[in-house]
Amino acid sequence: MSNDNQAFNPRLSLIDCKSRNLSVFVFLPRLMWDVDHKLLYCPLYKVASGTWTTNFLRLAKYNEDLPKWQRFSKLHGASESVSRGMFPPPKSRKLQKKLLKESTKFLVVRHPFDRIISAFTGKIANPMAKPRFYRDLQQDIVKEYREDQSDKSPPTFAEYIHYLLDLTEDIEKPQDWRAVDCVQAFYSVCAPCDVEYNMVMKLETHDEDTEFLIRKLELTELMEPFTMWKHNSKGLNSIGDYDYYLYEEEWRNPLNMNNEQV
């Protein structure tokens, strides 16, 4: 958009923490609580959550009797949902407060544009996306935003952006983001204004940040060559790897807005 005031989107801006008045205990079930290592983690989809839910299984010595290459396979019961279920918040509110004060709390953030691209390529443009919910969502987007209904191909990036803009148009409160899959605003999930995180890692520097955390907390279970890690900050999910999209017509003009910048 050519006008700076029009381009500003309060939905994507920083939130005034003092205006929300939310209880920190609303967000605690969303954290993964490793009581033994005094480590609390807030998972965010499309921001290395698969890597860190796997790391938490490693900390728990999950499937330790199996060879390394088999331990975290879904064939042997490993999954993000299993990992999250293994690290619930303590039932005692007193213990929750104690761990919140004494534990290392961290989350991983990512360039928002990069995160949208990752969601699009992995869940929206992929006709084999799992679970089935995403394939149904693809069909819904096509029905709503495509003129040629005879074209049954997965949604284009422009169609996905139209969908996201419509879906988030009336968002006012953090809980309103629950209807937005994969790219929920990080403040609505992890409450950084309410939870005093010790470390906010960036996906763009994931290797270095993870090494720092591992060595600082002496997490010996994770002290393996970095090539063993599931996510690599120099891998295929960096913005640079998607530069070629910028030369596609729908990326130069994704909303068909007469060549105005978005």
C-alpha positions as CSV (number, residue, x, y, z in Angstrom):
1,M,0.0,0.0,0.0
2,S,1.3,3.4,-0.9
3,N,0.1,5.2,2.2
4,D,2.1,4.6,5.3
5,N,-0.9,4.9,7.5
6,Q,-2.8,2.3,5.4
7,A,0.2,0.0,5.5
8,F,0.3,0.0,9.3
9,N,-1.6,-3.0,10.6
10,P,-2.2,-3.0,14.4
11,R,-2.8,-6.8,14.3
12,L,0.8,-7.3,13.4
13,S,2.3,-4.7,15.7
14,L,3.6,-5.0,19.3
15,I,0.9,-5.2,21.9
16,D,0.6,-2.8,24.8
17,C,1.2,-5.3,27.7
18,K,-0.5,-3.1,30.3
19,S,-3.8,-3.0,28.4
20,R,-4.5,-6.7,28.4
21,N,-4.8,-7.5,32.2
22,L,-4.5,-11.2,31.6
23,S,-3.8,-13.7,34.3
24,V,-0.5,-15.5,33.7
25,F,-2.2,-18.8,34.7
26,V,-4.4,-18.7,31.6
27,F,-1.3,-19.4,29.6
28,L,0.5,-22.0,31.8
29,P,-1.2,-25.1,30.2
30,R,0.4,-24.1,26.9
31,L,3.9,-24.4,28.3
32,M,5.9,-27.6,28.4
33,W,7.2,-28.1,31.9
34,D,10.3,-30.1,32.4
35,V,10.4,-30.2,36.1
36,D,13.6,-32.3,36.4
37,H,15.6,-29.8,34.4
38,K,13.7,-26.7,35.5
39,L,13.0,-25.8,31.9
40,L,9.8,-24.3,30.6
41,Y,9.1,-23.9,26.9
42,C,6.3,-22.3,24.9
43,P,5.8,-24.2,21.6
44,L,4.8,-22.1,18.5
45,Y,3.8,-23.8,15.3
46,K,6.1,-23.3,12.4
47,V,8.8,-22.0,14.7
48,A,11.0,-25.1,15.5
49,S,8.3,-26.6,17.6
50,G,9.0,-30.1,16.2
51,T,12.6,-29.7,17.0
52,W,12.0,-28.7,20.6
53,T,9.3,-31.2,21.3
54,T,11.8,-33.8,20.1
55,N,14.5,-32.3,22.3
56,F,12.1,-32.6,25.3
57,L,11.7,-36.3,24.5
58,R,15.5,-36.6,24.4
59,L,15.7,-34.9,27.8
60,A,13.2,-37.5,29.1
61,K,15.3,-40.3,27.6
62,Y,12.3,-41.4,25.5
63,N,12.7,-44.8,23.8
64,E,16.3,-44.9,25.1
65,D,16.5,-48.6,24.6
66,L,16.1,-48.2,20.8
67,P,18.8,-47.1,18.3
68,K,19.1,-43.4,18.0
69,W,17.6,-43.3,14.5
70,Q,14.4,-45.1,15.7
71,R,13.8,-43.3,19.0
72,F,11.7,-40.4,17.8
73,S,9.9,-42.1,14.9
74,K,6.1,-42.0,14.9
75,L,6.3,-45.8,14.4
76,H,7.6,-46.0,17.9
77,G,5.1,-43.6,19.5
78,A,7.0,-40.3,19.2
79,S,5.0,-37.2,18.2
80,E,4.6,-33.6,19.1
81,S,1.3,-34.4,20.9
82,V,3.0,-37.2,22.9
83,S,5.8,-34.9,23.9
84,R,3.5,-32.1,24.9
85,G,1.4,-34.6,27.0
86,M,4.5,-35.7,28.9
87,F,5.3,-32.3,30.2
88,P,2.0,-30.8,31.7
89,P,2.0,-28.0,34.3
90,P,2.1,-29.2,37.9
91,K,-1.3,-29.5,39.5
92,S,-0.3,-27.4,42.5
93,R,-0.6,-23.7,41.9
94,K,2.0,-23.2,44.6
95,L,4.5,-25.4,42.7
96,Q,3.6,-23.6,39.5
97,K,4.6,-20.3,41.0
98,K,7.8,-21.7,42.4
99,L,8.9,-23.2,39.1
100,L,7.9,-20.0,37.2
101,K,10.3,-18.1,39.4
102,E,13.1,-20.7,39.5
103,S,13.1,-22.3,36.0
104,T,14.6,-21.1,32.8
105,K,11.7,-20.1,30.5
106,F,12.2,-19.8,26.7
107,L,10.4,-19.5,23.4
108,V,11.5,-19.4,19.8
109,V,10.3,-16.6,17.4
110,R,10.6,-16.2,13.7
111,H,10.3,-13.5,11.0
112,P,6.5,-13.4,10.5
113,F,6.7,-13.4,6.7
114,D,9.0,-16.4,6.8
115,R,6.5,-18.2,9.1
116,I,3.6,-17.5,6.8
117,I,5.6,-18.9,3.9
118,S,6.4,-22.0,5.9
119,A,2.7,-22.5,6.8
120,F,1.8,-22.0,3.1
121,T,4.3,-24.4,1.6
122,G,3.9,-27.1,4.3
123,K,0.1,-27.0,4.9
124,I,-1.7,-25.0,2.2
125,A,0.2,-25.6,-1.0
126,N,0.9,-29.3,-0.2
127,P,-1.9,-31.6,-1.5
128,M,-0.7,-34.3,0.9
129,A,-0.6,-32.1,4.0
130,K,-1.4,-33.9,7.3
131,P,-3.6,-34.1,9.2
132,R,-6.7,-34.2,7.0
133,F,-7.8,-30.9,8.5
134,Y,-5.4,-29.0,6.2
135,R,-6.6,-30.7,3.0
136,D,-10.2,-29.7,4.0
137,L,-9.0,-26.2,4.7
138,Q,-7.4,-26.0,1.2
139,Q,-10.7,-26.9,-0.4
140,D,-12.5,-24.2,1.7
141,I,-10.0,-21.5,0.6
142,V,-10.4,-22.5,-3.0
143,K,-14.2,-22.4,-2.8
144,E,-14.2,-19.0,-1.2
145,Y,-11.4,-17.2,-3.1
146,R,-11.1,-18.8,-6.5
147,E,-13.1,-17.6,-9.5
148,D,-12.5,-20.7,-11.6
149,Q,-14.0,-23.4,-9.5
150,S,-13.1,-26.0,-12.1
151,D,-9.5,-25.6,-11.0
152,K,-9.0,-28.0,-8.1
153,S,-5.3,-27.3,-7.5
154,P,-4.2,-26.2,-4.0
155,P,-4.6,-22.6,-3.0
156,T,-2.2,-20.0,-4.4
157,F,-0.3,-17.8,-2.1
158,A,-2.6,-14.9,-3.0
159,E,-5.7,-16.9,-2.0
160,Y,-4.1,-17.9,1.3
161,I,-3.3,-14.2,2.1
162,H,-6.8,-13.2,1.3
163,Y,-8.0,-15.9,3.7
164,L,-5.7,-14.8,6.5
165,L,-6.6,-11.1,6.1
166,D,-10.3,-11.9,6.3
167,L,-9.8,-14.3,9.2
168,T,-7.9,-11.8,11.3
169,E,-9.8,-8.7,10.3
170,D,-11.8,-8.4,13.6
171,I,-9.2,-9.7,16.0
172,E,-9.1,-7.6,19.2
173,K,-8.1,-10.0,22.0
174,P,-5.4,-12.6,22.2
175,Q,-7.9,-15.4,22.4
176,D,-9.4,-14.4,19.1
177,W,-6.3,-15.8,17.5
178,R,-7.4,-19.4,18.3
179,A,-9.2,-19.6,15.0
180,V,-6.0,-18.9,13.1
181,D,-4.1,-22.1,12.5
182,C,-0.3,-22.3,12.3
183,V,0.4,-18.6,12.4
184,Q,-1.1,-17.4,15.6
185,A,0.5,-14.3,17.0
186,F,3.2,-15.3,19.4
187,Y,1.9,-13.0,22.1
188,S,-1.5,-14.7,22.0
189,V,0.1,-18.1,22.7
190,C,3.1,-17.4,24.9
191,A,2.1,-14.2,26.7
192,P,5.6,-12.6,26.8
193,C,4.2,-9.7,28.6
194,D,2.9,-11.9,31.4
195,V,5.6,-14.7,31.6
196,E,9.1,-13.4,32.3
197,Y,11.0,-15.4,29.7
198,N,14.8,-15.8,30.3
199,M,15.5,-16.3,26.7
200,V,13.8,-15.5,23.4
201,M,15.5,-17.4,20.7
202,K,15.3,-16.6,17.0
203,L,14.9,-19.2,14.3
204,E,17.3,-17.3,12.2
205,T,20.1,-17.9,14.8
206,H,18.7,-21.2,16.1
207,D,21.9,-23.1,16.2
208,E,23.8,-20.5,18.1
209,D,21.0,-19.8,20.5
210,T,20.4,-23.5,21.2
211,E,24.1,-24.1,21.8
212,F,24.1,-21.2,24.3
213,L,21.0,-22.6,26.1
214,I,22.4,-26.2,26.2
215,R,25.7,-25.2,27.6
216,K,24.3,-22.7,30.1
217,L,21.9,-25.3,31.6
218,E,24.3,-28.2,31.1
219,L,21.7,-30.2,29.2
220,T,24.0,-33.2,28.6
221,E,21.2,-35.2,26.9
222,L,21.3,-32.6,24.1
223,M,25.1,-32.3,23.8
224,E,25.4,-34.0,20.4
225,P,26.7,-32.8,17.1
226,F,24.4,-30.1,15.8
227,T,23.8,-32.1,12.6
228,M,21.7,-34.4,14.8
229,W,19.3,-31.7,15.5
230,K,16.0,-31.8,13.7
231,H,16.0,-28.1,12.8
232,N,18.8,-26.1,11.3
233,S,18.7,-22.3,11.2
234,K,20.6,-22.4,7.9
235,G,18.3,-25.0,6.4
236,L,15.4,-24.8,3.9
237,N,13.1,-22.7,6.0
238,S,15.0,-19.4,5.8
239,I,13.6,-16.4,3.9
240,G,16.5,-16.5,1.4
241,D,15.5,-19.9,0.2
242,Y,12.1,-18.5,-0.9
243,D,13.5,-15.6,-2.9
244,Y,12.4,-17.2,-6.1
245,Y,8.8,-16.7,-5.1
246,L,9.4,-12.9,-5.3
247,Y,9.7,-13.3,-9.0
248,E,6.3,-15.0,-9.4
249,E,3.4,-12.8,-10.5
250,E,1.3,-13.5,-7.4
251,W,4.2,-12.5,-5.1
252,R,4.9,-9.3,-6.9
253,N,1.3,-8.5,-6.6
254,P,-0.3,-11.1,-4.2
255,L,-3.5,-9.2,-3.6
256,N,-3.9,-7.8,-7.2
257,M,-3.8,-4.3,-5.9
258,N,-2.6,-2.4,-9.0
259,N,1.1,-2.9,-8.2
260,E,0.7,-1.3,-4.7
261,Q,3.1,-2.7,-2.2
262,V,1.7,-4.9,0.5
